[in-house]
C-alpha cells in the first residue's frame, strides 16, 4: 500500500500537482520507490545511505521536535546573519 499524489495532497492539505511533484522529487533522490502493483503510488524505500539519515532524523525529531522544526523552517539564524544583526541599530523604548 503506497501513497498516491491524491492521498499525499489530502494528508498534507496541499494541491495534487504540488504533492505529485514532491513525490516525484523524493523518488528521484532515492527516498521513495514505485509501487510495483500501481505505478501511480510510491512506497518508502530509501537507498541504504538515506535510510540511516532518515532514521537519525526520526530520532532527532522524536527527542527535539521544536529544534528540528526550527531548523527545517529556517528559524535558526545563520552565523553570518547573527553577526550582521549585532550591528543593527535598535530604538530604545
LOKE-529298 format. One record per residue: residue number from 1; residue in one letter; x, z, y of N, C-alpha, C, O, CB in turn. Coordinates in Angstrom, 3 decimals. Glycine has a CB too. Example, Ala and Ser with C-alpha at 12.3 -4.5 7.8 and 13.67 -1.06 7.14 Angstrom:
<sites>
{k = 1	r = A	neast = 13.190	nup = 7.800	nnorth = -5.690	caeast = 12.300	caup = 7.800	canorth = -4.500	ceast = 13.200	cup = 7.800	cnorth = -3.300	oeast = 14.236	oup = 8.465	onorth = -3.319	cbeast = 11.308	cbup = 9.046	cbnorth = -4.473} $
{k = 2	r = S	neast = 12.850	nup = 7.080	nnorth = -2.250	caeast = 13.670	caup = 7.140	canorth = -1.060	ceast = 12.900	cup = 7.870	cnorth = 0.030	oeast = 13.409	oup = 8.039	onorth = 1.138	cbeast = 14.084	cbup = 5.725	cbnorth = -0.598} $
</sites>
This chain:
<sites>
{k = 1	r = X	neast = 0.837	nup = 0.000	nnorth = -1.178	caeast = 0.000	caup = 0.000	canorth = 0.000	ceast = 0.885	cup = 0.000	cnorth = 1.246	oeast = 1.592	oup = 0.975	onorth = 1.501	cbeast = -0.954	cbup = 1.215	cbnorth = -0.005} $
{k = 2	r = X	neast = 0.854	nup = -1.043	nnorth = 1.994	caeast = 1.680	caup = -1.156	canorth = 3.180	ceast = 0.856	cup = -1.125	cnorth = 4.448	oeast = -0.346	oup = -0.859	onorth = 4.424	cbeast = 2.488	cbup = -2.416	cbnorth = 3.129} $
{k = 3	r = X	neast = 1.511	nup = -1.396	nnorth = 5.534	caeast = 0.857	caup = -1.413	canorth = 6.837	ceast = 0.742	cup = -2.844	cnorth = 7.333	oeast = 1.714	oup = -3.599	onorth = 7.311	cbeast = 1.630	cbup = -0.547	cbnorth = 7.853} $
{k = 4	r = X	neast = -0.442	nup = -3.209	nnorth = 7.776	caeast = -0.646	caup = -4.497	canorth = 8.430	ceast = -0.545	cup = -4.265	cnorth = 9.935	oeast = -0.524	oup = -3.123	onorth = 10.396	cbeast = -2.035	cbup = -5.136	cbnorth = 8.035} $
{k = 5	r = X	neast = -0.482	nup = -5.346	nnorth = 10.688	caeast = -0.452	caup = -5.215	canorth = 12.148	ceast = -1.725	cup = -4.542	cnorth = 12.644	oeast = -1.687	oup = -3.755	onorth = 13.590	cbeast = -0.281	cbup = -6.597	cbnorth = 12.819} $
{k = 6	r = X	neast = -2.842	nup = -4.847	nnorth = 12.012	caeast = -4.113	caup = -4.251	canorth = 12.409	ceast = -4.102	cup = -2.733	cnorth = 12.187	oeast = -4.538	oup = -1.967	onorth = 13.046	cbeast = -5.270	cbup = -4.895	cbnorth = 11.627} $
{k = 7	r = X	neast = -3.597	nup = -2.313	nnorth = 11.022	caeast = -3.521	caup = -0.880	canorth = 10.721	ceast = -2.586	cup = -0.177	cnorth = 11.694	oeast = -2.920	oup = 0.882	onorth = 12.224	cbeast = -3.047	cbup = -0.654	cbnorth = 9.274} $
{k = 8	r = X	neast = -1.415	nup = -0.762	nnorth = 11.929	caeast = -0.447	caup = -0.164	canorth = 12.850	ceast = -1.026	cup = -0.083	cnorth = 14.260	oeast = -0.833	oup = 0.915	onorth = 14.954	cbeast = 0.862	cbup = -0.974	cbnorth = 12.859} $
{k = 9	r = X	neast = -1.733	nup = -1.124	nnorth = 14.682	caeast = -2.343	caup = -1.128	canorth = 16.018	ceast = -3.390	cup = -0.026	cnorth = 16.136	oeast = -3.454	oup = 0.674	onorth = 17.147	cbeast = -2.982	cbup = -2.498	cbnorth = 16.319} $
{k = 10	r = X	neast = -4.195	nup = 0.120	nnorth = 15.118	caeast = -5.231	caup = 1.154	canorth = 15.140	ceast = -4.601	cup = 2.553	cnorth = 15.188	oeast = -5.056	oup = 3.413	onorth = 15.943	cbeast = -6.148	cbup = 1.023	cbnorth = 13.901} $
{k = 11	r = X	neast = -3.570	nup = 2.776	nnorth = 14.393	caeast = -2.927	caup = 4.084	canorth = 14.335	ceast = -2.181	cup = 4.427	cnorth = 15.630	oeast = -2.133	oup = 5.590	onorth = 16.030	cbeast = -1.966	cbup = 4.132	cbnorth = 13.163} $
{k = 12	r = X	neast = -1.610	nup = 3.431	nnorth = 16.271	caeast = -0.826	caup = 3.675	canorth = 17.485	ceast = -1.623	cup = 3.443	cnorth = 18.763	oeast = -1.139	oup = 3.700	onorth = 19.866	cbeast = 0.396	cbup = 2.792	cbnorth = 17.491} $
{k = 13	r = X	neast = -2.850	nup = 2.953	nnorth = 18.602	caeast = -3.724	caup = 2.628	canorth = 19.735	ceast = -3.075	cup = 1.615	cnorth = 20.674	oeast = -3.136	oup = 1.735	onorth = 21.898	cbeast = -4.080	cbup = 3.899	cbnorth = 20.509} $
{k = 14	r = X	neast = -2.461	nup = 0.627	nnorth = 20.065	caeast = -1.813	caup = -0.443	canorth = 20.814	ceast = -2.447	cup = -1.778	cnorth = 20.400	oeast = -3.127	oup = -1.840	onorth = 19.375	cbeast = -0.260	cbup = -0.449	cbnorth = 20.564} $
{k = 15	r = X	neast = -2.236	nup = -2.835	nnorth = 21.174	caeast = -2.785	caup = -4.142	canorth = 20.812	ceast = -2.162	cup = -4.681	cnorth = 19.516	oeast = -1.001	oup = -4.404	onorth = 19.215	cbeast = -2.560	cbup = -5.140	cbnorth = 21.953} $
{k = 16	r = X	neast = -2.940	nup = -5.443	nnorth = 18.767	caeast = -2.471	caup = -6.004	canorth = 17.496	ceast = -1.212	cup = -6.858	cnorth = 17.679	oeast = -0.281	oup = -6.722	onorth = 16.886	cbeast = -3.578	cbup = -6.844	cbnorth = 16.854} $
{k = 17	r = X	neast = -1.145	nup = -7.736	nnorth = 18.695	caeast = 0.090	caup = -8.533	canorth = 18.849	ceast = 1.336	cup = -7.663	cnorth = 19.058	oeast = 2.410	oup = -7.977	onorth = 18.546	cbeast = -0.058	cbup = -9.496	cbnorth = 20.027} $
{k = 18	r = X	neast = 1.186	nup = -6.575	nnorth = 19.809	caeast = 2.321	caup = -5.666	canorth = 20.019	ceast = 2.743	cup = -5.053	cnorth = 18.693	oeast = 3.928	oup = -5.031	onorth = 18.362	cbeast = 1.959	cbup = -4.552	cbnorth = 21.038} $
{k = 19	r = X	neast = 1.766	nup = -4.551	nnorth = 17.929	caeast = 2.070	caup = -3.934	canorth = 16.632	ceast = 2.723	cup = -4.946	cnorth = 15.693	oeast = 3.667	oup = -4.608	onorth = 14.979	cbeast = 0.788	cbup = -3.365	cbnorth = 15.988} $
{k = 20	r = X	neast = 2.230	nup = -6.176	nnorth = 15.690	caeast = 2.802	caup = -7.223	canorth = 14.832	ceast = 4.259	cup = -7.467	cnorth = 15.201	oeast = 5.109	oup = -7.619	onorth = 14.325	cbeast = 1.991	cbup = -8.537	cbnorth = 14.953} $
{k = 21	r = X	neast = 4.543	nup = -7.505	nnorth = 16.496	caeast = 5.920	caup = -7.695	canorth = 16.953	ceast = 6.830	cup = -6.552	cnorth = 16.559	oeast = 7.976	oup = -6.770	onorth = 16.166	cbeast = 5.949	cbup = -7.864	cbnorth = 18.444} $
{k = 22	r = X	neast = 6.320	nup = -5.328	nnorth = 16.663	caeast = 7.121	caup = -4.160	canorth = 16.287	ceast = 7.409	cup = -4.149	cnorth = 14.790	oeast = 8.534	oup = -3.864	onorth = 14.380	cbeast = 6.404	cbup = -2.867	cbnorth = 16.692} $
{k = 23	r = X	neast = 6.410	nup = -4.455	nnorth = 13.976	caeast = 6.618	caup = -4.505	canorth = 12.526	ceast = 7.634	cup = -5.587	cnorth = 12.165	oeast = 8.516	oup = -5.368	onorth = 11.334	cbeast = 5.283	cbup = -4.762	cbnorth = 11.797} $
{k = 24	r = X	neast = 7.503	nup = -6.750	nnorth = 12.793	caeast = 8.438	caup = -7.853	canorth = 12.524	ceast = 9.858	cup = -7.463	cnorth = 12.937	oeast = 10.818	oup = -7.791	onorth = 12.240	cbeast = 7.996	cbup = -9.137	cbnorth = 13.273} $
{k = 25	r = X	neast = 9.995	nup = -6.763	nnorth = 14.069	caeast = 11.319	caup = -6.334	canorth = 14.530	ceast = 11.923	cup = -5.312	cnorth = 13.571	oeast = 13.118	oup = -5.364	onorth = 13.280	cbeast = 11.231	cbup = -5.741	cbnorth = 15.948} $
{k = 26	r = X	neast = 11.107	nup = -4.387	nnorth = 13.081	caeast = 11.610	caup = -3.395	canorth = 12.129	ceast = 11.977	cup = -4.047	cnorth = 10.802	oeast = 12.891	oup = -3.591	onorth = 10.116	cbeast = 10.568	cbup = -2.293	cbnorth = 11.902} $
{k = 27	r = X	neast = 11.273	nup = -5.103	nnorth = 10.443	caeast = 11.618	caup = -5.850	canorth = 9.228	ceast = 12.951	cup = -6.568	cnorth = 9.432	oeast = 13.805	oup = -6.567	onorth = 8.545	cbeast = 10.496	cbup = -6.871	cbnorth = 8.866} $
{k = 28	r = X	neast = 13.123	nup = -7.177	nnorth = 10.601	caeast = 14.352	caup = -7.925	canorth = 10.895	ceast = 15.581	cup = -7.019	cnorth = 10.908	oeast = 16.678	oup = -7.468	onorth = 10.575	cbeast = 14.225	cbup = -8.639	cbnorth = 12.239} $
{k = 29	r = X	neast = 15.416	nup = -5.752	nnorth = 11.286	caeast = 16.549	caup = -4.836	canorth = 11.326	ceast = 16.807	cup = -4.148	cnorth = 9.995	oeast = 17.776	oup = -3.401	onorth = 9.856	cbeast = 16.328	cbup = -3.803	cbnorth = 12.385} $
{k = 30	r = X	neast = 15.944	nup = -4.397	nnorth = 9.014	caeast = 16.158	caup = -3.820	canorth = 7.693	ceast = 15.475	cup = -2.490	cnorth = 7.461	oeast = 15.745	oup = -1.823	onorth = 6.462	cbeast = 17.594	cbup = -3.656	cbnorth = 7.463} $
{k = 31	r = X	neast = 14.597	nup = -2.094	nnorth = 8.364	caeast = 13.900	caup = -0.826	canorth = 8.214	ceast = 12.665	cup = -0.962	cnorth = 7.318	oeast = 12.327	oup = -0.044	onorth = 6.572	cbeast = 13.499	cbup = -0.287	cbnorth = 9.580} $
{k = 32	r = X	neast = 12.002	nup = -2.108	nnorth = 7.400	caeast = 10.805	caup = -2.366	canorth = 6.610	ceast = 11.011	cup = -3.551	cnorth = 5.688	oeast = 11.768	oup = -4.473	onorth = 5.989	cbeast = 9.608	cbup = -2.610	cbnorth = 7.517} $
{k = 33	r = X	neast = 10.327	nup = -3.509	nnorth = 4.565	caeast = 10.302	caup = -4.635	canorth = 3.645	ceast = 8.906	cup = -5.231	cnorth = 3.648	oeast = 7.961	oup = -4.609	onorth = 4.134	cbeast = 10.722	cbup = -4.205	cbnorth = 2.214} $
{k = 34	r = X	neast = 8.776	nup = -6.434	nnorth = 3.107	caeast = 7.467	caup = -7.086	canorth = 2.999	ceast = 6.817	cup = -6.673	cnorth = 1.691	oeast = 7.487	oup = -6.582	onorth = 0.662	cbeast = 7.597	cbup = -8.637	cbnorth = 3.084} $
{k = 35	r = X	neast = 5.520	nup = -6.423	nnorth = 1.727	caeast = 4.753	caup = -6.089	canorth = 0.539	ceast = 4.642	cup = -7.355	cnorth = -0.314	oeast = 4.109	oup = -8.364	onorth = 0.147	cbeast = 3.334	cbup = -5.519	cbnorth = 0.912} $
{k = 36	r = X	neast = 5.140	nup = -7.309	nnorth = -1.550	caeast = 5.136	caup = -8.483	canorth = -2.423	ceast = 3.724	cup = -8.954	cnorth = -2.748	oeast = 3.508	oup = -10.141	onorth = -2.990	cbeast = 5.881	cbup = -8.177	cbnorth = -3.710} $
{k = 37	r = X	neast = 2.765	nup = -8.038	nnorth = -2.754	caeast = 1.396	caup = -8.419	canorth = -3.094	ceast = 0.607	cup = -8.929	cnorth = -1.892	oeast = -0.462	oup = -9.515	onorth = -2.060	cbeast = 0.676	cbup = -7.246	cbnorth = -3.705} $
{k = 38	r = X	neast = 1.122	nup = -8.712	nnorth = -0.679	caeast = 0.414	caup = -9.122	canorth = 0.537	ceast = 1.445	cup = -9.336	cnorth = 1.635	oeast = 1.964	oup = -8.375	onorth = 2.202	cbeast = -0.657	cbup = -8.056	cbnorth = 0.968} $
{k = 39	r = X	neast = 1.740	nup = -10.593	nnorth = 1.934	caeast = 2.782	caup = -10.920	canorth = 2.916	ceast = 2.495	cup = -10.388	cnorth = 4.313	oeast = 3.415	oup = -10.279	onorth = 5.124	cbeast = 2.959	cbup = -12.405	cbnorth = 2.986} $
{k = 40	r = X	neast = 1.250	nup = -10.056	nnorth = 4.612	caeast = 0.915	caup = -9.549	canorth = 5.939	ceast = 1.127	cup = -8.054	cnorth = 6.080	oeast = 0.853	oup = -7.484	onorth = 7.135	cbeast = -0.504	cbup = -9.879	cbnorth = 6.263} $
{k = 41	r = X	neast = 1.609	nup = -7.421	nnorth = 5.035	caeast = 1.819	caup = -5.972	canorth = 5.063	ceast = 3.298	cup = -5.659	cnorth = 4.915	oeast = 4.051	oup = -6.383	onorth = 4.264	cbeast = 1.008	cbup = -5.276	cbnorth = 3.950} $
{k = 42	r = X	neast = 3.682	nup = -4.567	nnorth = 5.533	caeast = 5.070	caup = -4.107	canorth = 5.483	ceast = 5.128	cup = -2.752	cnorth = 4.790	oeast = 4.180	oup = -1.969	onorth = 4.845	cbeast = 5.681	cbup = -4.020	cbnorth = 6.909} $
{k = 43	r = X	neast = 6.247	nup = -2.492	nnorth = 4.142	caeast = 6.494	caup = -1.232	canorth = 3.456	ceast = 7.748	cup = -0.584	cnorth = 4.007	oeast = 8.656	oup = -1.268	onorth = 4.480	cbeast = 6.620	cbup = -1.446	cbnorth = 1.942} $
{k = 44	r = X	neast = 7.794	nup = 0.723	nnorth = 3.945	caeast = 9.003	caup = 1.445	canorth = 4.354	ceast = 10.034	cup = 1.262	cnorth = 3.248	oeast = 9.937	oup = 1.881	onorth = 2.188	cbeast = 8.710	cbup = 2.980	cbnorth = 4.623} $
{k = 45	r = X	neast = 11.002	nup = 0.422	nnorth = 3.497	caeast = 12.089	caup = 0.140	canorth = 2.552	ceast = 13.382	cup = -0.078	cnorth = 3.320	oeast = 13.891	oup = -1.198	onorth = 3.375	cbeast = 11.762	cbup = -1.100	cbnorth = 1.674} $
{k = 46	r = X	neast = 13.911	nup = 0.968	nnorth = 3.905	caeast = 15.128	caup = 0.781	canorth = 4.702	ceast = 16.336	cup = 0.464	cnorth = 3.838	oeast = 16.431	oup = 0.883	onorth = 2.684	cbeast = 15.408	cbup = 2.021	cbnorth = 5.528} $
{k = 47	r = X	neast = 17.243	nup = -0.278	nnorth = 4.420	caeast = 18.535	caup = -0.525	canorth = 3.779	ceast = 19.214	cup = 0.831	cnorth = 3.616	oeast = 18.906	oup = 1.770	onorth = 4.351	cbeast = 19.431	cbup = -1.529	cbnorth = 4.622} $
{k = 48	r = X	neast = 20.127	nup = 0.939	nnorth = 2.669	caeast = 20.762	caup = 2.219	canorth = 2.327	ceast = 21.363	cup = 2.921	cnorth = 3.554	oeast = 21.194	oup = 4.129	onorth = 3.718	cbeast = 21.853	cbup = 1.993	cbnorth = 1.281} $
{k = 49	r = X	neast = 22.061	nup = 2.171	nnorth = 4.414	caeast = 22.682	caup = 2.802	canorth = 5.581	ceast = 21.638	cup = 3.308	cnorth = 6.571	oeast = 21.836	oup = 4.344	onorth = 7.206	cbeast = 23.620	cbup = 1.818	cbnorth = 6.275} $
{k = 50	r = X	neast = 20.528	nup = 2.584	nnorth = 6.706	caeast = 19.469	caup = 3.025	canorth = 7.600	ceast = 18.701	cup = 4.210	cnorth = 7.031	oeast = 18.255	oup = 5.080	onorth = 7.780	cbeast = 18.520	cbup = 1.883	cbnorth = 7.881} $
{k = 51	r = X	neast = 18.545	nup = 4.249	nnorth = 5.718	caeast = 17.799	caup = 5.348	canorth = 5.096	ceast = 18.431	cup = 6.694	cnorth = 5.447	oeast = 17.723	oup = 7.657	onorth = 5.740	cbeast = 17.746	cbup = 5.168	cbnorth = 3.564} $
{k = 52	r = X	neast = 19.750	nup = 6.758	nnorth = 5.416	caeast = 20.443	caup = 8.005	canorth = 5.753	ceast = 20.169	cup = 8.393	cnorth = 7.201	oeast = 19.901	oup = 9.560	onorth = 7.488	cbeast = 21.961	cbup = 7.865	cbnorth = 5.517} $
{k = 53	r = X	neast = 20.234	nup = 7.430	nnorth = 8.113	caeast = 19.986	caup = 7.711	canorth = 9.528	ceast = 18.541	cup = 8.149	cnorth = 9.767	oeast = 18.281	oup = 9.075	onorth = 10.536	cbeast = 20.305	cbup = 6.477	cbnorth = 10.375} $
{k = 54	r = X	neast = 17.616	nup = 7.476	nnorth = 9.105	caeast = 16.204	caup = 7.837	canorth = 9.256	ceast = 15.957	cup = 9.246	cnorth = 8.715	oeast = 15.231	oup = 10.034	onorth = 9.322	cbeast = 15.297	cbup = 6.814	cbnorth = 8.527} $
{k = 55	r = X	neast = 16.562	nup = 9.553	nnorth = 7.581	caeast = 16.416	caup = 10.896	canorth = 7.015	ceast = 16.972	cup = 11.960	cnorth = 7.970	oeast = 16.371	oup = 13.020	onorth = 8.143	cbeast = 17.130	cbup = 10.982	cbnorth = 5.653} $
{k = 56	r = X	neast = 18.115	nup = 11.671	nnorth = 8.580	caeast = 18.699	caup = 12.615	canorth = 9.538	ceast = 17.818	cup = 12.769	cnorth = 10.771	oeast = 17.663	oup = 13.869	onorth = 11.302	cbeast = 20.101	cbup = 12.157	cbnorth = 9.951} $
{k = 57	r = X	neast = 17.243	nup = 11.657	nnorth = 11.222	caeast = 16.348	caup = 11.710	canorth = 12.377	ceast = 15.092	cup = 12.518	cnorth = 12.051	oeast = 14.592	oup = 13.256	onorth = 12.900	cbeast = 15.965	cbup = 10.286	cbnorth = 12.827} $
{k = 58	r = X	neast = 14.586	nup = 12.383	nnorth = 10.837	caeast = 13.402	caup = 13.147	canorth = 10.430	ceast = 13.691	cup = 14.646	cnorth = 10.459	oeast = 12.846	oup = 15.437	onorth = 10.878	cbeast = 12.942	cbup = 12.721	cbnorth = 9.019} $
{k = 59	r = X	neast = 14.870	nup = 15.027	nnorth = 10.021	caeast = 15.254	caup = 16.443	canorth = 10.049	ceast = 15.367	cup = 16.918	cnorth = 11.502	oeast = 14.867	oup = 17.987	onorth = 11.853	cbeast = 16.603	cbup = 16.667	cbnorth = 9.291} $
{k = 60	r = X	neast = 16.023	nup = 16.119	nnorth = 12.339	caeast = 16.176	caup = 16.485	canorth = 13.753	ceast = 14.817	cup = 16.605	cnorth = 14.429	oeast = 14.596	oup = 17.528	onorth = 15.214	cbeast = 17.042	cbup = 15.448	cbnorth = 14.492} $
{k = 61	r = X	neast = 13.911	nup = 15.689	nnorth = 14.135	caeast = 12.575	caup = 15.721	canorth = 14.732	ceast = 11.815	cup = 16.969	cnorth = 14.280	oeast = 11.131	oup = 17.609	onorth = 15.078	cbeast = 11.785	cbup = 14.449	cbnorth = 14.359} $
{k = 62	r = X	neast = 11.938	nup = 17.302	nnorth = 13.017	caeast = 11.260	caup = 18.484	canorth = 12.484	ceast = 11.811	cup = 19.771	cnorth = 13.119	oeast = 11.053	oup = 20.700	onorth = 13.398	cbeast = 11.414	cbup = 18.538	cbnorth = 10.949} $
{k = 63	r = X	neast = 13.119	nup = 19.820	nnorth = 13.343	caeast = 13.753	caup = 21.031	canorth = 13.859	ceast = 13.773	cup = 21.117	cnorth = 15.382	oeast = 13.762	oup = 22.214	onorth = 15.941	cbeast = 15.151	cbup = 21.116	cbnorth = 13.345} $
{k = 64	r = X	neast = 13.803	nup = 19.958	nnorth = 16.062	caeast = 13.916	caup = 19.931	canorth = 17.536	ceast = 13.072	cup = 18.814	cnorth = 18.126	oeast = 13.587	oup = 17.925	onorth = 18.805	cbeast = 15.386	cbup = 19.755	cbnorth = 17.967} $
{k = 65	r = X	neast = 11.792	nup = 18.865	nnorth = 17.866	caeast = 10.872	caup = 17.796	canorth = 18.267	ceast = 10.945	cup = 17.485	cnorth = 19.759	oeast = 11.048	oup = 16.320	onorth = 20.142	cbeast = 9.453	cbup = 18.174	cbnorth = 17.900} $
{k = 66	r = X	neast = 10.893	nup = 18.499	nnorth = 20.592	caeast = 10.882	caup = 18.290	canorth = 22.035	ceast = 12.139	cup = 17.574	cnorth = 22.499	oeast = 12.059	oup = 16.660	onorth = 23.320	cbeast = 10.742	cbup = 19.617	cbnorth = 22.762} $
{k = 67	r = X	neast = 13.280	nup = 17.966	nnorth = 21.997	caeast = 14.553	caup = 17.341	canorth = 22.395	ceast = 14.615	cup = 15.889	cnorth = 21.931	oeast = 15.059	oup = 15.020	onorth = 22.681	cbeast = 15.748	cbup = 18.131	cbnorth = 21.818} $
{k = 68	r = X	neast = 14.177	nup = 15.619	nnorth = 20.705	caeast = 14.200	caup = 14.248	canorth = 20.187	ceast = 13.288	cup = 13.353	cnorth = 21.024	oeast = 13.668	oup = 12.238	onorth = 21.379	cbeast = 13.768	cbup = 14.217	cbnorth = 18.698} $
{k = 69	r = X	neast = 12.097	nup = 13.833	nnorth = 21.337	caeast = 11.170	caup = 13.048	canorth = 22.154	ceast = 11.758	cup = 12.802	cnorth = 23.541	oeast = 11.626	oup = 11.704	onorth = 24.082	cbeast = 9.809	cbup = 13.764	cbnorth = 22.270} $
{k = 70	r = X	neast = 12.402	nup = 13.809	nnorth = 24.120	caeast = 13.019	caup = 13.649	canorth = 25.443	ceast = 14.096	cup = 12.575	cnorth = 25.413	oeast = 14.190	oup = 11.767	onorth = 26.336	cbeast = 13.618	cbup = 14.980	cbnorth = 25.925} $
{k = 71	r = X	neast = 14.896	nup = 12.557	nnorth = 24.379	caeast = 15.952	caup = 11.548	canorth = 24.264	ceast = 15.345	cup = 10.165	cnorth = 24.082	oeast = 15.793	oup = 9.202	onorth = 24.704	cbeast = 16.895	cbup = 11.875	cbnorth = 23.089} $
{k = 72	r = X	neast = 14.330	nup = 10.060	nnorth = 23.236	caeast = 13.691	caup = 8.763	canorth = 22.991	ceast = 13.123	cup = 8.184	cnorth = 24.276	oeast = 13.278	oup = 6.993	onorth = 24.543	cbeast = 12.581	cbup = 8.900	cbnorth = 21.945} $
{k = 73	r = X	neast = 12.470	nup = 9.014	nnorth = 25.066	caeast = 11.827	caup = 8.527	canorth = 26.279	ceast = 12.713	cup = 8.614	cnorth = 27.512	oeast = 12.238	oup = 8.415	onorth = 28.630	cbeast = 10.572	cbup = 9.291	cbnorth = 26.520} $
{k = 74	r = X	neast = 13.995	nup = 8.908	nnorth = 27.323	caeast = 14.955	caup = 8.855	canorth = 28.408	ceast = 14.842	cup = 9.978	cnorth = 29.413	oeast = 15.309	oup = 9.840	onorth = 30.544	cbeast = 14.820	cbup = 7.585	cbnorth = 29.105} $
{k = 75	r = X	neast = 14.232	nup = 11.089	nnorth = 29.028	caeast = 14.122	caup = 12.205	canorth = 29.950	ceast = 15.453	cup = 12.913	cnorth = 30.150	oeast = 15.644	oup = 13.612	onorth = 31.145	cbeast = 13.090	cbup = 13.184	cbnorth = 29.456} $
{k = 76	r = X	neast = 16.364	nup = 12.737	nnorth = 29.218	caeast = 17.681	caup = 13.339	canorth = 29.358	ceast = 18.511	cup = 12.428	cnorth = 30.260	oeast = 18.742	oup = 11.264	onorth = 29.931	cbeast = 18.372	cbup = 13.549	cbnorth = 27.960} $
{k = 77	r = X	neast = 18.945	nup = 12.945	nnorth = 31.363	caeast = 19.716	caup = 12.136	canorth = 32.309	ceast = 21.093	cup = 11.833	cnorth = 31.742	oeast = 21.682	oup = 12.645	onorth = 31.030	cbeast = 19.844	cbup = 12.855	cbnorth = 33.666} $
{k = 78	r = X	neast = 21.589	nup = 10.660	nnorth = 32.068	caeast = 22.929	caup = 10.292	canorth = 31.639	ceast = 23.955	cup = 11.073	cnorth = 32.456	oeast = 23.632	oup = 11.631	onorth = 33.505	cbeast = 23.155	cbup = 8.767	cbnorth = 31.783} $
{k = 79	r = X	neast = 25.173	nup = 11.105	nnorth = 31.974	caeast = 26.233	caup = 11.795	canorth = 32.709	ceast = 26.417	cup = 11.182	cnorth = 34.094	oeast = 26.617	oup = 11.893	onorth = 35.079	cbeast = 27.556	cbup = 11.741	cbnorth = 31.926} $
{k = 80	r = X	neast = 26.346	nup = 9.850	nnorth = 34.157	caeast = 26.521	caup = 9.173	canorth = 35.443	ceast = 25.389	cup = 9.536	cnorth = 36.391	oeast = 25.626	oup = 9.766	onorth = 37.577	cbeast = 26.587	cbup = 7.647	cbnorth = 35.251} $
{k = 81	r = X	neast = 24.157	nup = 9.590	nnorth = 35.883	caeast = 23.022	caup = 9.946	canorth = 36.722	ceast = 23.135	cup = 11.389	cnorth = 37.203	oeast = 22.853	oup = 11.684	onorth = 38.365	cbeast = 21.711	cbup = 9.741	cbnorth = 35.962} $
{k = 82	r = X	neast = 23.541	nup = 12.276	nnorth = 36.322	caeast = 23.717	caup = 13.681	canorth = 36.707	ceast = 24.768	cup = 13.818	cnorth = 37.803	oeast = 24.594	oup = 14.591	onorth = 38.745	cbeast = 24.114	cbup = 14.528	cbnorth = 35.486} $
{k = 83	r = X	neast = 25.852	nup = 13.068	nnorth = 37.677	caeast = 26.915	caup = 13.088	canorth = 38.681	ceast = 26.381	cup = 12.579	cnorth = 40.016	oeast = 26.620	oup = 13.190	onorth = 41.058	cbeast = 28.121	cbup = 12.234	cbnorth = 38.220} $
{k = 84	r = X	neast = 25.658	nup = 11.461	nnorth = 39.984	caeast = 25.100	caup = 10.895	canorth = 41.212	ceast = 24.099	cup = 11.849	cnorth = 41.851	oeast = 24.066	oup = 11.990	onorth = 43.073	cbeast = 24.431	cbup = 9.549	cbnorth = 40.925} $
{k = 85	r = X	neast = 23.288	nup = 12.499	nnorth = 41.034	caeast = 22.290	caup = 13.429	canorth = 41.566	ceast = 22.933	cup = 14.616	cnorth = 42.260	oeast = 22.311	oup = 15.224	onorth = 43.131	cbeast = 21.384	cbup = 13.918	cbnorth = 40.454} $
{k = 86	r = X	neast = 24.143	nup = 14.958	nnorth = 41.905	caeast = 24.827	caup = 16.091	canorth = 42.526	ceast = 25.093	cup = 15.837	cnorth = 44.003	oeast = 25.280	oup = 16.785	onorth = 44.766	cbeast = 26.139	cbup = 16.378	cbnorth = 41.803} $
{k = 87	r = X	neast = 25.112	nup = 14.575	nnorth = 44.421	caeast = 25.399	caup = 14.221	canorth = 45.802	ceast = 24.152	cup = 13.911	cnorth = 46.616	oeast = 24.256	oup = 13.541	onorth = 47.785	cbeast = 26.318	cbup = 13.048	cbnorth = 45.837} $
{k = 88	r = X	neast = 22.994	nup = 14.053	nnorth = 46.026	caeast = 21.752	caup = 13.800	canorth = 46.757	ceast = 21.510	cup = 14.909	cnorth = 47.761	oeast = 21.721	oup = 16.088	onorth = 47.478	cbeast = 20.558	cbup = 13.679	cbnorth = 45.791} $
{k = 89	r = X	neast = 21.070	nup = 14.512	nnorth = 48.919	caeast = 20.732	caup = 15.484	canorth = 49.961	ceast = 19.296	cup = 15.895	cnorth = 49.752	oeast = 18.399	oup = 15.054	onorth = 49.689	cbeast = 20.948	cbup = 14.900	cbnorth = 51.398} $
{k = 90	r = X	neast = 19.079	nup = 17.195	nnorth = 49.646	caeast = 17.739	caup = 17.701	canorth = 49.420	ceast = 17.278	cup = 18.504	cnorth = 50.654	oeast = 18.062	oup = 19.206	onorth = 51.293	cbeast = 17.696	cbup = 18.579	cbnorth = 48.134} $
{k = 91	r = X	neast = 16.007	nup = 18.373	nnorth = 50.953	caeast = 15.439	caup = 19.146	canorth = 52.058	ceast = 15.292	cup = 20.601	cnorth = 51.631	oeast = 15.013	oup = 20.903	onorth = 50.471	cbeast = 14.067	cbup = 18.563	cbnorth = 52.501} $
{k = 92	r = X	neast = 15.480	nup = 21.471	nnorth = 52.575	caeast = 15.216	caup = 22.874	canorth = 52.329	ceast = 13.802	cup = 23.170	cnorth = 52.794	oeast = 13.414	oup = 22.795	onorth = 53.900	cbeast = 16.253	cbup = 23.786	cbnorth = 53.048} $
{k = 93	r = X	neast = 13.047	nup = 23.832	nnorth = 51.961	caeast = 11.658	caup = 24.174	canorth = 52.335	ceast = 11.588	cup = 25.505	cnorth = 53.014	oeast = 10.504	oup = 25.947	onorth = 53.394	cbeast = 10.753	cbup = 24.184	cbnorth = 51.117} $
</sites>
